[in-house]
Amino acid sequence: MHTLEDLFAITTQDLIGKICNDYYAMYLFNTEEEKVYPVKLSKELTMEPGRTYPPTESYLCGRLTDSIEPQYRAAVYEFFSLASLRSLSENDRRELMYLQTGGRWIKAVLLPVKVKAGKTTVVLATLRDITESRMQLNEVSEEKRIETNRADNYYRLFLAAAEEMYVSIIKINIATGKANRLFLDQGSIVERSLEGGLKTLYNDFLESIHPDDKEAILKKTAYGHLEKLPLDRKVEYTYRRKNKLGQYKWYSTFLRLDYDYYGKLTATVFTVDINEEIMERARLKDLSEHDALSYLFNRTKLEHMKNTEYQTLSSCGVLFFDINNLKDVNDTQGHGAGDELICQVADSIRSITNRNIHAYRLGGDEFIVIICDAPKSAMENLVHMWQARLQELADMTGRKCSVAVGAAWSQAPVVVQELIEEADKAMYVKKRLMKSELSNKAEDKS
């Protein structure tokens, strides 16, 4: 009888005790001699005399065939075959789990013991009963399966609702950079891999973004930024993106970092088309900032500009307009005629506006023009241009109108409201002067 110590000199009493407790069977295979040595597990590890190892069949499989469930027999035969044993490398370790007919689960392990000239010559095979741990694992696996199925159902319901709202749902594996587009197909969740993964997806995305929106998006979505986000933190950004027709449309995307139900750190990216919403919002904003009749800016817009852009002007001029005798036109010709007169004056004032010259209707018969960052001499030129256009419109429509205008100008620091009040006073001076001149002409005719 031979001891294991004779072969690989590692058997201490502690090791023997551990082996006896952990394994119910052990074998040593000598692939050079093509023999197998069953090891007896007792207080002292001993080996039975070597038995010839048939090169055409597995010794263990042949010996244990009747005790192995049929569906596992082929795998066990291959696992213990001579070719399999000889193919083990020096640091290799192979495992196989199979089921015996009595319901006992066995874990077999192959470990190379001696290697000569790069070839394994002695292999240790251990068989361990793992039925109890396997049953516990099955219970945990069943609980996890139920939990996963429940999560999967919730996820499917969520995805079905999300598909109605979003034009794109993409799941990104943070560790690998793989990106999949998610959608439902006949009730099943389908993940379609996006070629090139996250890097290609990100670069293509940036190329299609409007230049004015790119910097803000880069700050929120730069490489390495996502991993630093706390779980459940949502990153949201709104931007314009070019479509296949080369037109920019508005989109909103939000990204959430979380672990999926497989335990992988994942970023899920939802994108919604908000172009119609943005256009409608712009339209409503436009309406809220414009006078409905003349379509010049209104008081709301003026107050906003006074508190923002007009705070930093290097100089500012104000023209204040007032239509003479509008009440008389309304009383004698009707409010329709009065509205036409208002629109005609508004058109004449609009003709002198640009990015730095803004026109407002304050209400009734009053209008103002704000001239930003221009010399005082520019105001006189603008008045002449306006008067020429007003006369041109009067000739075209046959509708004569008289308008008084006052002016005020200041260098920085500019207080627009004070300039408006100053121009208003100058306008009333002009208005009284025009009435006086009209009265004198009437007296001369009489």
Rosetta blueprint (number, residue, H / E / L):
1 M L
2 H E
3 T E
4 L H
5 E H
6 D H
7 L H
8 F H
9 A L
10 I L
11 T L
12 T L
13 Q H
14 D H
15 L H
16 I H
17 G H
18 K H
19 I H
20 C H
21 N H
22 D H
23 Y L
24 Y L
25 A E
26 M E
27 Y E
28 L E
29 F E
30 N E
31 T L
32 E L
33 E L
34 E L
35 K E
36 V E
37 Y E
38 P E
39 V E
40 K E
41 L L
42 S L
43 K L
44 E L
45 L L
46 T E
47 M E
48 E L
49 P L
50 G L
51 R E
52 T E
53 Y L
54 P L
55 P L
56 T L
57 E L
58 S L
59 Y H
60 L H
61 C H
62 G H
63 R H
64 L H
65 T H
66 D H
67 S H
68 I E
69 E L
70 P H
71 Q H
72 Y H
73 R H
74 A H
75 A H
76 V H
77 Y H
78 E H
79 F H
80 F L
81 S L
82 L H
83 A H
84 S H
85 L H
86 R H
87 S L
88 L L
89 S L
90 E L
91 N L
92 D L
93 R L
94 R E
95 E E
96 L E
97 M E
98 Y E
99 L E
100 Q E
101 T L
102 G L
103 G L
104 R L
105 W E
106 I E
107 K E
108 A E
109 V E
110 L E
111 L E
112 P E
113 V E
114 K E
115 V E
116 K E
117 A L
118 G L
119 K E
120 T E
121 T E
122 V E
123 V E
124 L E
125 A E
126 T E
127 L E
128 R E
129 D E
130 I L
131 T H
132 E H
133 S H
134 R H
135 M H
136 Q H
137 L H
138 N H
139 E H
140 V H
141 S H
142 E H
143 E H
144 K H
145 R H
146 I H
147 E H
148 T H
149 N H
150 R H
151 A H
152 D H
153 N H
154 Y H
155 Y H
156 R H
157 L H
158 F H
159 L H
160 A H
161 A H
162 A H
163 E H
164 E H
165 M H
166 Y L
167 V L
168 S E
169 I E
170 I E
171 K E
172 I E
173 N E
174 I L
175 A L
176 T L
177 G L
178 K L
179 A E
180 N E
181 R E
182 L E
183 F E
184 L E
185 D E
186 Q L
187 G L
188 S E
189 I E
190 V E
191 E E
192 R E
193 S E
194 L L
195 E L
196 G L
197 G H
198 L H
199 K H
200 T H
201 L H
202 Y H
203 N H
204 D H
205 F H
206 L H
207 E H
208 S L
209 I E
210 H L
211 P H
212 D H
213 D H
214 K H
215 E H
216 A H
217 I H
218 L H
219 K H
220 K H
221 T H
222 A L
223 Y L
224 G L
225 H L
226 L H
227 E H
228 K H
229 L L
230 P L
231 L L
232 D L
233 R L
234 K E
235 V E
236 E E
237 Y E
238 T E
239 Y E
240 R E
241 R E
242 K E
243 N L
244 K L
245 L L
246 G L
247 Q L
248 Y E
249 K E
250 W E
251 Y E
252 S E
253 T E
254 F E
255 L E
256 R E
257 L E
258 D E
259 Y E
260 D L
261 Y L
262 Y L
263 G L
264 K L
265 L E
266 T E
267 A E
268 T E
269 V E
270 F E
271 T E
272 V E
273 D E
274 I L
275 N H
276 E H
277 E H
278 I H
279 M H
280 E H
281 R H
282 A H
283 R H
284 L H
285 K H
286 D H
287 L H
288 S H
289 E H
290 H E
291 D L
292 A L
293 L L
294 S L
295 Y L
296 L L
297 F E
298 N L
299 R H
300 T H
301 K H
302 L H
303 E H
304 H H
305 M H
306 K H
307 N H
308 T L
309 E H
310 Y H
311 Q H
312 T H
313 L L
314 S L
315 S E
316 C E
317 G E
318 V E
319 L E
320 F E
321 F E
322 D E
323 I E
324 N L
325 N L
326 L H
327 K H
328 D H
329 V H
330 N H
331 D H
332 T H
333 Q H
334 G L
335 H H
336 G H
337 A H
338 G H
339 D H
340 E H
341 L H
342 I H
343 C H
344 Q H
345 V H
346 A H
347 D H
348 S H
349 I H
350 R H
351 S L
352 I L
353 T L
354 N E
355 R L
356 N L
357 I E
358 H E
359 A E
360 Y E
361 R E
362 L E
363 G E
364 G L
365 D L
366 E E
367 F E
368 I E
369 V E
370 I E
371 I E
372 C E
373 D L
374 A L
375 P L
376 K L
377 S H
378 A H
379 M H
380 E H
381 N H
382 L H
383 V H
384 H H
385 M H
386 W H
387 Q H
388 A H
389 R H
390 L H
391 Q H
392 E H
393 L H
394 A H
395 D H
396 M H
397 T H
398 G L
399 R L
400 K L
401 C L
402 S L
403 V E
404 A E
405 V E
406 G E
407 A E
408 A E
409 W E
410 S E
411 Q E
412 A L
413 P L
414 V L
415 V L
416 V H
417 Q H
418 E H
419 L H
420 I H
421 E H
422 E H
423 A H
424 D H
425 K H
426 A H
427 M H
428 Y H
429 V H
430 K H
431 K H
432 R H
433 L H
434 M H
435 K H
436 S H
437 E H
438 L H
439 S H
440 N H
441 K H
442 A H
443 E H
444 D H
445 K H
446 S L
